[in-house]
Amino acid sequence: MLTRENHSAQDNQLLYELACLMSGDFSNRQQSDADPKNYAHIRIFFRPLPWEFFSGIGLYSEQVYDYDLWTPYRQGVHRLVAKEDYVYIENYSLKEAENYAGAGHNREILTTIPKDCIERRQNCSMVFRKEKDTFFGTVEPGNKCLIHRKGVNTYLVSSVELTETTWISWDRGFDLENDRQIWGSAIGPLKFSKRASFMNELPEICRVRQPNSQMDS
């Protein structure tokens, strides 16, 4: 059985680092102020789940308009899995997700999420690789992450760039029949800055291994 103790003995440095960088409250306020016509002010929260949820490292996420933090338009659960030279993130949807709205900024709600309320989003995992100081993530290959939107069956194209202070993401949906873009920004990615870190809510084994973390200063 995987525990905090034997998990720390594995070579999971990339996973620990990615979890630390992702855990936070992100805002695209600067982008929205500069171009309000094309970009609404959005917040993204990635909040560490209790270790017991996955017997490992997992995150809860929600995306929400800044003016209404209690009504997220996207919620999810993510399980981080260490591979040889990358991190594989399994994505899950939440059943009755509205019951857990606000968990991104309210840990009391977060701890009420039960294990049996999630459902795996098949073929929609993300693969993160590190280059220098940046993690680059893309949806797993094959164009099989299917989303029905605007009356059309689409496949997801998703990319992420993550640093210690920024999160840049671009999600788009393309028609399965003709590869025409159906949804998502046609202009460019959303660009977020980290407002606050939730790194201290991760198991200590993650935090103590970060060379640039506050715990090492």
N, C-alpha and C positions, 0 to 999 in steps of 0.2 A: 504493500500500500504506500502511495506517495504521501510523504509528510513534509512538514517544514524542514526537518532535520536532514533527511536524505535528499530532498530537493536541492538543498544548498550545496550538497557535495557534487552535483552534476555541473557540467560546464554550460551554464545557462546565462552567461554574461550578456549576450545580445538581448535575450528575453527580459532580463532585469532592467537593462538600460532603456529598452523600448517602453516597458511598463511605467518607469519613472517619468519619461518624457511625455507620455500620453496622459498621465493622471493630472488633470487640471481643468480649469475654467478658461475657455478661449473665446475671444470676441473679434469680430471683423469691423469694429467701430471705425477705424481709420479708413478702411476701404469704403464703407458705407457713407461716411461724411464726404469723401472725395467724389463719389459717384452715386448719389442716392437714387437716381433714376433706374440704375441697373442692379444695385446691390442693397438689399434690406440689411438692417442691423441685426445680426444673428449671434447667438451664443451657443457654443458646444461645450458640454460637460462630459468628461470621462472620470468616473468615480470608482475606485477600487472596491470590489465586492469582498465580503468576508472570505478568508481562505477556505473555509469549509464548504462554500458553495460549489466549487469545482475540485476540491482537494488540490488546489493549485491557484494560479493567478488568473483572475478574471476582472473584467470591468463592466460597469453599466454606463450607457451613454444616452444622452438626449440632446436634440437640437431644437432650439426654441427662439422665437422672435424676442428681442430684448424687452419690448414693451409688455410682454405677457409671459413671464417666466413659469407660470403654472399650467401652460397649455402647450406642451411640446408637440411638434409636428412629426418628429421621428424619435423613436426609442429603440434601444437594443441592448443585448448582452453579448459579451465577447470573451472567448477563452483563448488565452495565449499559450501556444505550444512551441517549444524549442525544437528546431531542426538543426542539421549539421552546420549550415552557414546562413540561415535565415530564420525568421520567426513567422509561424503560420497562425493566423487568427481566425478561429471559427466564429461565425456570426449567428446569432439567435434572435428570433422575434419573441415578443412577450404576449402571452394571452392576457386579455383584459388589461392592456397596458395602461389605460387611464387610471387604474387603481394605484399606480406607482409614479404618476406624474409629479415632478418636482424632486424626485430622488437624486437628481444630479446636484442640487444645491441644498438638499436636506437629508443628512445621513440617517435620521430616524426613519424616514420613509424607505431608504435604501435597504435597511436591515429587515424590512418586512417582505422583501421579494422572496417567494419560495422557489425551491429548485424545480418543482414540477410545473412551473408556469411558462417555461421557455420551450421553443421549438426551433430546431436547426434549420437554417436557411441553406438548403443544399446548393452546392456549386457556387456559393457566394462568399467563400472565405477570402481573406486578404493575405498576400505574401509580402513581407517586409524584409528588405535587405539594407545593410548599412554601407554608405560610401563616405569616407572621411567623417564629418560631424553631422551627417544627414541620413535619416532613414527614408527610403523610398518604398512606397507600398502600391501594389496593384491587385485588382481582383484576380483570382486564380484563372488560368487560361482556359479557352474553349468556348467563350461566349455563351455559357450555359446558366448564368445567373439571370433568371427570367423574372420580369416585372410587368404586370398588366397595367397600363396607364393610358388614359385618354382613349380608351377603346381599342388599344393596340397592344399586341404582345411584343415586348421589347427585351433586349438583353442589355445588361449593365456594363458600362465601361467606367471604371473608377480608378483614380490615382491620388496618391497622398505624398506630400513631402513634409517631414517632421524634423524640427531641430529643438534645441533646449527651450526656445522662446516662441516658436512659430509652428502653425499647422496650416498647410495649404492643401486644399482638396478640390477635386473636380469630378462630380458624378453626372453621367449622361446616359440616356436610354436611347437605343437604336432599334429601328424596326427589324424584326427577324426576317422579313421577306425581302426588303430592298436596302437595308443598312442606312436608311434615312434617320437623322436624329429627330426624336419625338419629344423628348423632355430634357431638362437640365440646361445650364447656361451655355449659350452659343458664343459668348464673349470671352470667357476665361474663368479661371478657378476662383474659389472663395479663399481669401487670405486672412488668417486669424493670428492674433497675438495672445500669448498666455497672460491672463490676468492674475491667476493664482494657481498654486500647485497643490495637489492632493497626495503627493509622494509620501508624506508621513503616514498615510493610511494603508500603505502597502506593508507586507511582512518585512521585518527588519533585514532579512537576508537580501532583499532587493536593494534597500537603501544603503547598506554599508558597503556595497560593492561598486558604488558610483564614484569614480575619481573626481568628478566635478560637482558632486552634490554638497549641500550645506553641511552634511554630517562630517565631511572630510575637511572642512575649513576650520 
